[in-house]
Amino acid sequence: MSKDEAFWVVIRAVGLVFLVLTVVSLTSLVSVGTYWLYLSDIGMAVDAASPVSDGKMVAETTAKTLLSNRVGEFLLYGISAFYFMRKGTLVYRFISRERV
């Protein structure tokens, strides 16, 4: 195996790691989605005069933050996995150039 082939194997392996992270973040995203549905069921039972309405607001804010974080992770890992598995030319050029 030549040095160039070894570089490509490493680049594809990094893509595989990002693909696994994408699948894990997808399951986490589904988990946050089910939490969001559960929260909406609880929110329908709580009125504005209830003492737990402040807790409901905190739970909604937490759910929005979790959802945005998980969507961001999913997109970042997915794009990275696609790049490393399909293209990877910029990374290859960076790691294969001669060092002085």
Buried (B, 14 or more C-beta within 10 A) or exposed (E): EEEEEEBBEBBBEBBEBBBEBBEEBBEBBEEBBEBBEEBEEEEEEEEEEEEEEEEBEEBBEEBEEBBEBBEEBBEBBBEBBBBBBEEBEEBBEEEEEEEE
